[in-house]
């Protein structure tokens, strides 16, 4: 706990400058060249020195180290220009219906991410592959063009039905699939016209997203995603998500 000036200086002096948030390798090397090796020495830089030699972000970092709030935790991130969802299978699959399920699940994931950042996709890349270590590895890819930009899961799933036959090869043990949306635009920039034939249902998507946030991911899914999903990666050894999931926090019992 930092509750006095002595404690602040002690902690900062023990912290290497490259451990400070926002200080990259090149900046750290530049600081070291100027005999600045720890966070306390960085904090003691004068405002003139910082402005003359470093960026505005470094200036903010120095001010933060001196107790002046100027970096918000909730600063808005720029929307991604491409969104992908890919995964290797827990067990290889030979069946077209299971391949469709897997691709549909990744499509739903990408669609959700599009809606989260309020973007629409013009095109979608869909691929399926066997292991690169197979004697004759297979890699199939298709680029699907939407009639109008979309982030509606139901509309995007139609792309899977349209390309599945071109991706599937009999007797091939598929090891990995993926879906990616490219040529993204913000919802606010899309202008509809009289000839639009969009079948998006934003009210339905909003309802599904709300339910899944409240009751947990995949509380409601599309039938195309399947139920048992035997192709899913084995995930029982995942590290706990302490920072994002209350249920993952460790439990402590105190004996009386």
Phi and psi in degrees as GROMACS dihedral restraints (atoms count N, CA, C in turn):
[ dihedral_restraints ]
;  ai    aj    ak    al  type     phi  dphi    fc
    3     4     5     6     1   -99.7    20    10
    4     5     6     7     1    98.0    20    10
    6     7     8     9     1  -120.4    20    10
    7     8     9    10     1     7.4    20    10
    9    10    11    12     1  -155.1    20    10
   10    11    12    13     1   167.5    20    10
   12    13    14    15     1   -65.4    20    10
   13    14    15    16     1   -36.6    20    10
   15    16    17    18     1   -64.1    20    10
   16    17    18    19     1   -42.9    20    10
   18    19    20    21     1   -64.2    20    10
   19    20    21    22     1   -39.4    20    10
   21    22    23    24     1   -61.3    20    10
   22    23    24    25     1   -47.4    20    10
   24    25    26    27     1   -65.9    20    10
   25    26    27    28     1   -37.1    20    10
   27    28    29    30     1   -64.6    20    10
   28    29    30    31     1   -43.7    20    10
   30    31    32    33     1   -69.1    20    10
   31    32    33    34     1   -43.8    20    10
   33    34    35    36     1   -65.4    20    10
   34    35    36    37     1   -37.0    20    10
   36    37    38    39     1   -69.2    20    10
   37    38    39    40     1   -24.3    20    10
   39    40    41    42     1   -87.1    20    10
   40    41    42    43     1    -7.3    20    10
   42    43    44    45     1   -99.4    20    10
   43    44    45    46     1   121.1    20    10
   45    46    47    48     1   -62.7    20    10
   46    47    48    49     1   147.3    20    10
   48    49    50    51     1   -62.8    20    10
   49    50    51    52     1   -29.8    20    10
   51    52    53    54     1   -76.4    20    10
   52    53    54    55     1    -3.7    20    10
   54    55    56    57     1   -92.9    20    10
   55    56    57    58     1    -6.4    20    10
   57    58    59    60     1   -76.1    20    10
   58    59    60    61     1   134.6    20    10
   60    61    62    63     1   -58.0    20    10
   61    62    63    64     1   128.4    20    10
   63    64    65    66     1    94.2    20    10
   64    65    66    67     1    -4.9    20    10
   66    67    68    69     1  -100.4    20    10
   67    68    69    70     1   108.9    20    10
   69    70    71    72     1   -86.8    20    10
   70    71    72    73     1  -178.2    20    10
   72    73    74    75     1   -62.0    20    10
   73    74    75    76     1   -45.0    20    10
   75    76    77    78     1   -65.7    20    10
   76    77    78    79     1   -42.6    20    10
   78    79    80    81     1   -65.7    20    10
   79    80    81    82     1   -40.5    20    10
   81    82    83    84     1   -61.7    20    10
   82    83    84    85     1   -41.2    20    10
   84    85    86    87     1   -64.1    20    10
   85    86    87    88     1   -39.6    20    10
   87    88    89    90     1   -65.2    20    10
   88    89    90    91     1   -40.1    20    10
   90    91    92    93     1   -66.3    20    10
   91    92    93    94     1   -43.4    20    10
   93    94    95    96     1   -60.1    20    10
   94    95    96    97     1   -37.3    20    10
   96    97    98    99     1   -64.3    20    10
   97    98    99   100     1   -21.5    20    10
   99   100   101   102     1  -103.3    20    10
  100   101   102   103     1    22.4    20    10
  102   103   104   105     1    63.0    20    10
  103   104   105   106     1    34.5    20    10
  105   106   107   108     1  -115.4    20    10
  106   107   108   109     1   108.9    20    10
  108   109   110   111     1  -115.9    20    10
  109   110   111   112     1   -19.5    20    10
  111   112   113   114     1  -131.1    20    10
  112   113   114   115     1   172.8    20    10
  114   115   116   117     1   -66.5    20    10
  115   116   117   118     1   -31.3    20    10
  117   118   119   120     1   -67.5    20    10
  118   119   120   121     1   -42.2    20    10
  120   121   122   123     1   -64.2    20    10
  121   122   123   124     1   -35.3    20    10
  123   124   125   126     1   -66.2    20    10
  124   125   126   127     1   -42.9    20    10
  126   127   128   129     1   -64.5    20    10
  127   128   129   130     1   -27.7    20    10
  129   130   131   132     1   -84.8    20    10
  130   131   132   133     1    -1.7    20    10
  132   133   134   135     1   -62.8    20    10
  133   134   135   136     1   142.8    20    10
  135   136   137   138     1   -76.5    20    10
  136   137   138   139     1   156.2    20    10
  138   139   140   141     1   -59.7    20    10
  139   140   141   142     1   -35.8    20    10
  141   142   143   144     1   -65.6    20    10
  142   143   144   145     1   -44.4    20    10
  144   145   146   147     1   -60.3    20    10
  145   146   147   148     1   -43.4    20    10
  147   148   149   150     1   -65.7    20    10
  148   149   150   151     1   -47.2    20    10
  150   151   152   153     1   -63.9    20    10
  151   152   153   154     1   -35.1    20    10
  153   154   155   156     1   -76.4    20    10
  154   155   156   157     1   -28.6    20    10
  156   157   158   159     1  -116.5    20    10
  157   158   159   160     1   -13.7    20    10
  159   160   161   162     1  -136.4    20    10
  160   161   162   163     1   173.7    20    10
  162   163   164   165     1   -78.3    20    10
  163   164   165   166     1   170.4    20    10
  165   166   167   168     1   -63.8    20    10
  166   167   168   169     1   -30.9    20    10
  168   169   170   171     1   -66.0    20    10
  169   170   171   172     1   -39.0    20    10
  171   172   173   174     1   -67.8    20    10
  172   173   174   175     1   -36.6    20    10
  174   175   176   177     1   -60.6    20    10
  175   176   177   178     1   -42.1    20    10
  177   178   179   180     1   -64.1    20    10
  178   179   180   181     1   -39.2    20    10
  180   181   182   183     1   -62.3    20    10
  181   182   183   184     1   -43.2    20    10
  183   184   185   186     1   -62.1    20    10
  184   185   186   187     1   -41.8    20    10
  186   187   188   189     1   -65.7    20    10
  187   188   189   190     1   -38.0    20    10
  189   190   191   192     1   -62.4    20    10
  190   191   192   193     1   -42.1    20    10
  192   193   194   195     1   -62.3    20    10
  193   194   195   196     1   -22.6    20    10
  195   196   197   198     1   -97.6    20    10
  196   197   198   199     1    13.4    20    10
  198   199   200   201     1    88.6    20    10
  199   200   201   202     1     9.5    20    10
  201   202   203   204     1  -100.0    20    10
  202   203   204   205     1   117.3    20    10
  204   205   206   207     1   -73.1    20    10
  205   206   207   208     1   121.5    20    10
  207   208   209   210     1  -148.9    20    10
  208   209   210   211     1     1.1    20    10
  210   211   212   213     1  -120.9    20    10
  211   212   213   214     1   117.3    20    10
  213   214   215   216     1   -86.0    20    10
  214   215   216   217     1   138.5    20    10
  216   217   218   219     1   -67.7    20    10
  217   218   219   220     1   -28.8    20    10
  219   220   221   222     1  -101.9    20    10
  220   221   222   223     1    30.7    20    10
  222   223   224   225     1   -59.7    20    10
  223   224   225   226     1   137.9    20    10
  225   226   227   228     1   -70.8    20    10
  226   227   228   229     1   128.6    20    10
  228   229   230   231     1   -83.6    20    10
  229   230   231   232     1   150.2    20    10
  231   232   233   234     1   -71.4    20    10
  232   233   234   235     1   140.5    20    10
  234   235   236   237     1   -60.4    20    10
  235   236   237   238     1   144.6    20    10
  237   238   239   240     1   -70.2    20    10
  238   239   240   241     1   147.4    20    10
  240   241   242   243     1   -88.8    20    10
  241   242   243   244     1   -18.6    20    10
  243   244   245   246     1  -142.0    20    10
  244   245   246   247     1   144.8    20    10
  246   247   248   249     1  -131.9    20    10
  247   248   249   250     1   125.2    20    10
  249   250   251   252     1  -125.0    20    10
  250   251   252   253     1   155.7    20    10
  252   253   254   255     1  -142.5    20    10
  253   254   255   256     1   115.2    20    10
  255   256   257   258     1  -136.2    20    10
  256   257   258   259     1   155.9    20    10
  258   259   260   261     1  -165.6    20    10
  259   260   261   262     1   143.3    20    10
  261   262   263   264     1   -81.9    20    10
  262   263   264   265     1   153.4    20    10
  264   265   266   267     1   -81.3    20    10
  265   266   267   268     1   151.2    20    10
  267   268   269   270     1   -68.7    20    10
  268   269   270   271     1   -34.9    20    10
  270   271   272   273     1  -142.5    20    10
  271   272   273   274     1   143.2    20    10
  273   274   275   276     1   -63.3    20    10
  274   275   276   277     1   152.1    20    10
  276   277   278   279     1  -125.4    20    10
  277   278   279   280     1   146.9    20    10
  279   280   281   282     1  -116.0    20    10
  280   281   282   283     1    -9.1    20    10
  282   283   284   285     1   -95.2    20    10
  283   284   285   286     1   135.2    20    10
  285   286   287   288     1   -65.1    20    10
  286   287   288   289     1   -37.8    20    10
  288   289   290   291     1   -65.5    20    10
  289   290   291   292     1   -36.9    20    10
  291   292   293   294     1   -70.6    20    10
  292   293   294   295     1   -35.0    20    10
  294   295   296   297     1   -63.8    20    10
  295   296   297   298     1   -40.7    20    10
  297   298   299   300     1   -64.2    20    10
  298   299   300   301     1   -41.9    20    10
  300   301   302   303     1   -58.0    20    10
  301   302   303   304     1   -47.4    20    10
  303   304   305   306     1   -63.4    20    10
  304   305   306   307     1   -45.5    20    10
  306   307   308   309     1   -65.0    20    10
  307   308   309   310     1   -36.2    20    10
  309   310   311   312     1   -66.1    20    10
  310   311   312   313     1   -38.5    20    10
  312   313   314   315     1   -65.3    20    10
  313   314   315   316     1   -43.1    20    10
  315   316   317   318     1   -66.8    20    10
  316   317   318   319     1   -34.7    20    10
  318   319   320   321     1   -63.6    20    10
  319   320   321   322     1   -43.1    20    10
  321   322   323   324     1   -62.4    20    10
  322   323   324   325     1   -38.1    20    10
  324   325   326   327     1   -63.7    20    10
  325   326   327   328     1   -45.5    20    10
  327   328   329   330     1   -65.3    20    10
  328   329   330   331     1   -41.3    20    10
  330   331   332   333     1   -61.2    20    10
  331   332   333   334     1   -41.4    20    10
  333   334   335   336     1   -62.6    20    10
  334   335   336   337     1   -42.9    20    10
  336   337   338   339     1   -65.0    20    10
  337   338   339   340     1   -35.8    20    10
  339   340   341   342     1   -60.8    20    10
  340   341   342   343     1   -45.7    20    10
  342   343   344   345     1   -67.0    20    10
  343   344   345   346     1   -35.2    20    10
  345   346   347   348     1   -61.7    20    10
  346   347   348   349     1   -36.2    20    10
  348   349   350   351     1  -101.8    20    10
  349   350   351   352     1    12.0    20    10
  351   352   353   354     1    56.2    20    10
  352   353   354   355     1    49.0    20    10
  354   355   356   357     1  -118.3    20    10
  355   356   357   358     1   160.6    20    10
  357   358   359   360     1  -123.2    20    10
  358   359   360   361     1   146.7    20    10
  360   361   362   363     1  -107.4    20    10
  361   362   363   364     1   136.5    20    10
  363   364   365   366     1   -88.2    20    10
  364   365   366   367     1   -34.5    20    10
  366   367   368   369     1  -136.2    20    10
  367   368   369   370     1   157.5    20    10
  369   370   371   372     1  -136.1    20    10
  370   371   372   373     1   129.7    20    10
  372   373   374   375     1   -95.4    20    10
  373   374   375   376     1   131.5    20    10
  375   376   377   378     1  -129.3    20    10
  376   377   378   379     1   127.7    20    10
  378   379   380   381     1  -139.1    20    10
  379   380   381   382     1   158.1    20    10
  381   382   383   384     1  -144.4    20    10
  382   383   384   385     1   140.9    20    10
  384   385   386   387     1  -148.2    20    10
  385   386   387   388     1   150.6    20    10
  387   388   389   390     1   -87.1    20    10
  388   389   390   391     1  -177.9    20    10
  390   391   392   393     1   -68.8    20    10
  391   392   393   394     1   138.6    20    10
  393   394   395   396     1   -65.9    20    10
  394   395   396   397     1   -12.2    20    10
  396   397   398   399     1   -92.7    20    10
  397   398   399   400     1    -1.1    20    10
  399   400   401   402     1   -65.5    20    10
  400   401   402   403     1   157.4    20    10
  402   403   404   405     1   -60.7    20    10
  403   404   405   406     1   -41.3    20    10
  405   406   407   408     1  -129.1    20    10
  406   407   408   409     1    81.0    20    10
  408   409   410   411     1   -64.3    20    10
  409   410   411   412     1   144.5    20    10
  411   412   413   414     1  -114.8    20    10
  412   413   414   415     1   134.9    20    10
  414   415   416   417     1  -138.7    20    10
  415   416   417   418     1   117.1    20    10
  417   418   419   420     1  -120.6    20    10
  418   419   420   421     1   136.4    20    10
  420   421   422   423     1  -138.5    20    10
  421   422   423   424     1   146.0    20    10
  423   424   425   426     1  -138.6    20    10
  424   425   426   427     1   142.6    20    10
  426   427   428   429     1  -110.7    20    10
  427   428   429   430     1   118.2    20    10
  429   430   431   432     1  -107.1    20    10
  430   431   432   433     1   130.5    20    10
  432   433   434   435     1  -101.7    20    10
  433   434   435   436     1   121.0    20    10
  435   436   437   438     1   -77.1    20    10
  436   437   438   439     1   147.0    20    10
  438   439   440   441     1   -62.4    20    10
  439   440   441   442     1   -44.4    20    10
  441   442   443   444     1  -133.8    20    10
  442   443   444   445     1   151.7    20    10
  444   445   446   447     1   -56.2    20    10
  445   446   447   448     1   144.0    20    10
  447   448   449   450     1  -149.1    20    10
  448   449   450   451     1   160.0    20    10
  450   451   452   453     1  -138.0    20    10
  451   452   453   454     1    18.8    20    10
  453   454   455   456     1   -85.1    20    10
  454   455   456   457     1   121.2    20    10
  456   457   458   459     1   -57.1    20    10
  457   458   459   460     1   -44.5    20    10
  459   460   461   462     1   -62.2    20    10
  460   461   462   463     1   -39.7    20    10
  462   463   464   465     1   -68.3    20    10
  463   464   465   466     1   -42.2    20    10
  465   466   467   468     1   -68.7    20    10
  466   467   468   469     1   -29.9    20    10
  468   469   470   471     1   -66.2    20    10
  469   470   471   472     1   -24.9    20    10
  471   472   473   474     1   -64.6    20    10
  472   473   474   475     1   -26.6    20    10
  474   475   476   477     1   -64.6    20    10
  475   476   477   478     1   -36.6    20    10
  477   478   479   480     1   -63.7    20    10
  478   479   480   481     1   -45.0    20    10
  480   481   482   483     1   -61.6    20    10
  481   482   483   484     1   -32.7    20    10
  483   484   485   486     1   -73.9    20    10
  484   485   486   487     1   -27.6    20    10
  486   487   488   489     1  -113.5    20    10
  487   488   489   490     1    -6.5    20    10
  489   490   491   492     1   -57.4    20    10
  490   491   492   493     1   -38.2    20    10
  492   493   494   495     1   -66.1    20    10
  493   494   495   496     1   -30.8    20    10
  495   496   497   498     1   -78.2    20    10
  496   497   498   499     1   -17.6    20    10
  498   499   500   501     1   -94.5    20    10
  499   500   501   502     1   -28.7    20    10
  501   502   503   504     1   -87.1    20    10
  502   503   504   505     1   133.6    20    10
  504   505   506   507     1  -127.4    20    10
  505   506   507   508     1   127.6    20    10
  507   508   509   510     1   -61.0    20    10
  508   509   510   511     1   144.5    20    10
  510   511   512   513     1    66.2    20    10
  511   512   513   514     1    17.3    20    10
  513   514   515   516     1  -100.5    20    10
  514   515   516   517     1   132.4    20    10
  516   517   518   519     1   -88.6    20    10
  517   518   519   520     1    99.7    20    10
  519   520   521   522     1   -74.2    20    10
  520   521   522   523     1   136.5    20    10
  522   523   524   525     1  -114.3    20    10
  523   524   525   526     1   -23.6    20    10
  525   526   527   528     1  -155.7    20    10
  526   527   528   529     1   143.3    20    10
  528   529   530   531     1  -135.8    20    10
  529   530   531   532     1   165.7    20    10
  531   532   533   534     1  -164.7    20    10
  532   533   534   535     1   158.4    20    10
  534   535   536   537     1  -136.5    20    10
  535   536   537   538     1   137.8    20    10
  537   538   539   540     1  -141.3    20    10
  538   539   540   541     1   138.1    20    10
  540   541   542   543     1  -105.1    20    10
  541   542   543   544     1   133.6    20    10
  543   544   545   546     1  -129.3    20    10
  544   545   546   547     1   174.5    20    10
  546   547   548   549     1    53.6    20    10
  547   548   549   550     1    57.9    20    10
  549   550   551   552     1   -86.0    20    10
  550   551   552   553     1   146.9    20    10
  552   553   554   555     1  -134.8    20    10
  553   554   555   556     1   154.5    20    10
  555   556   557   558     1   -72.6    20    10
  556   557   558   559     1   145.7    20    10
  558   559   560   561     1   -54.7    20    10
  559   560   561   562     1   -36.9    20    10
  561   562   563   564     1   -71.3    20    10
  562   563   564   565     1   -15.4    20    10
  564   565   566   567     1   -95.5    20    10
  565   566   567   568     1    -7.5    20    10
  567   568   569   570     1   -84.9    20    10
  568   569   570   571     1   121.7    20    10
  570   571   572   573     1  -106.0    20    10
  571   572   573   574     1   118.6    20    10
  573   574   575   576     1   -78.0    20    10
  574   575   576   577     1   153.7    20    10
  576   577   578   579     1  -130.8    20    10
  577   578   579   580     1   179.6    20    10
  579   580   581   582     1   -65.2    20    10
  580   581   582   583     1   -21.0    20    10
  582   583   584   585     1  -101.4    20    10
  583   584   585   586     1     8.7    20    10
  585   586   587   588     1   -58.5    20    10
  586   587   588   589     1   137.6    20    10
  588   589   590   591     1  -121.1    20    10
  589   590   591   592     1    31.4    20    10
  591   592   593   594     1   -63.5    20    10
  592   593   594   595     1   138.2    20    10
  594   595   596   597     1  -112.4    20    10
  595   596   597   598     1    18.6    20    10
  597   598   599   600     1   -61.5    20    10
  598   599   600   601     1   147.5    20    10
  600   601   602   603     1  -129.2    20    10
  601   602   603   604     1    78.8    20    10
  603   604   605   606     1   -60.8    20    10
  604   605   606   607     1   -31.6    20    10
  606   607   608   609     1   -64.6    20    10
  607   608   609   610     1   -42.1    20    10
  609   610   611   612     1   -65.6    20    10
  610   611   612   613     1   -44.1    20    10
  612   613   614   615     1   -61.4    20    10
  613   614   615   616     1   -41.0    20    10
  615   616   617   618     1   -63.5    20    10
  616   617   618   619     1   -40.3    20    10
  618   619   620   621     1   -64.1    20    10
  619   620   621   622     1   -45.3    20    10
  621   622   623   624     1   -63.8    20    10
  622   623   624   625     1   -44.3    20    10
  624   625   626   627     1   -62.2    20    10
  625   626   627   628     1   -39.8    20    10
  627   628   629   630     1   -64.3    20    10
  628   629   630   631     1   -44.5    20    10
  630   631   632   633     1   -63.6    20    10
  631   632   633   634     1   -42.9    20    10
  633   634   635   636     1   -68.2    20    10
  634   635   636   637     1   -30.6    20    10
  636   637   638   639     1   -70.3    20    10
  637   638   639   640     1   -37.8    20    10
  639   640   641   642     1   -77.9    20    10
  640   641   642   643     1   -42.2    20    10
  642   643   644   645     1  -106.9    20    10
  643   644   645   646     1     1.4    20    10
  645   646   647   648     1   110.5    20    10
  646   647   648   649     1   152.1    20    10
  648   649   650   651     1   -55.8    20    10
  649   650   651   652     1   140.8    20    10
  651   652   653   654     1    65.1    20    10
  652   653   654   655     1    22.6    20    10
  654   655   656   657     1   -63.2    20    10
  655   656   657   658     1   -35.5    20    10
  657   658   659   660     1  -126.1    20    10
  658   659   660   661     1   126.7    20    10
  660   661   662   663     1  -134.6    20    10
  661   662   663   664     1   169.8    20    10
  663   664   665   666     1   -81.3    20    10
  664   665   666   667     1   146.3    20    10
  666   667   668   669     1   -59.1    20    10
  667   668   669   670     1   -29.4    20    10
  669   670   671   672     1   -62.4    20    10
  670   671   672   673     1   -19.9    20    10
  672   673   674   675     1   -80.5    20    10
  673   674   675   676     1    -9.9    20    10
  675   676   677   678     1    76.7    20    10
  676   677   678   679     1   178.8    20    10
  678   679   680   681     1  -117.1    20    10
  679   680   681   682     1   -57.4    20    10
  681   682   683   684     1   -75.3    20    10
  682   683   684   685     1   -37.7    20    10
  684   685   686   687     1    50.6    20    10
  685   686   687   688     1    65.9    20    10
  687   688   689   690     1   -65.6    20    10
  688   689   690   691     1   -14.3    20    10
  690   691   692   693     1   -81.5    20    10
  691   692   693   694     1   -10.0    20    10
  693   694   695   696     1   -59.8    20    10
  694   695   696   697     1   145.4    20    10
  696   697   698   699     1   -62.6    20    10
  697   698   699   700     1   143.3    20    10
  699   700   701   702     1   -65.9    20    10
  700   701   702   703     1   118.7    20    10
  702   703   704   705     1  -123.5    20    10
  703   704   705   706     1    16.9    20    10
  705   706   707   708     1   -76.2    20    10
  706   707   708   709     1    -9.2    20    10
  708   709   710   711     1  -106.6    20    10
  709   710   711   712     1    18.7    20    10
  711   712   713   714     1   -64.6    20    10
  712   713   714   715     1   145.4    20    10
  714   715   716   717     1   -69.0    20    10
  715   716   717   718     1   144.1    20    10
  717   718   719   720     1   -62.2    20    10
  718   719   720   721     1   145.3    20    10
  720   721   722   723     1   -94.0    20    10
  721   722   723   724     1    73.5    20    10
  723   724   725   726     1   -59.5    20    10
  724   725   726   727     1   -34.0    20    10
  726   727   728   729     1   -89.0    20    10
  727   728   729   730     1   -11.0    20    10
  729   730   731   732     1  -126.7    20    10
  730   731   732   733     1    -6.1    20    10
  732   733   734   735     1  -137.4    20    10
  733   734   735   736     1   113.9    20    10
  735   736   737   738     1   -57.9    20    10
  736   737   738   739     1   -35.6    20    10
  738   739   740   741     1   -67.7    20    10
  739   740   741   742     1   -18.3    20    10
  741   742   743   744     1   -87.4    20    10
  742   743   744   745     1    -7.5    20    10
  744   745   746   747     1   -64.7    20    10
  745   746   747   748     1   139.0    20    10
  747   748   749   750     1   -66.8    20    10
  748   749   750   751     1   147.2    20    10
  750   751   752   753     1  -101.8    20    10
  751   752   753   754     1   136.5    20    10
  753   754   755   756     1  -119.7    20    10
  754   755   756   757     1   126.1    20    10
  756   757   758   759     1  -107.8    20    10
  757   758   759   760     1   129.8    20    10
  759   760   761   762     1  -105.0    20    10
  760   761   762   763     1   114.5    20    10
  762   763   764   765     1   -72.9    20    10
  763   764   765   766     1   139.8    20    10
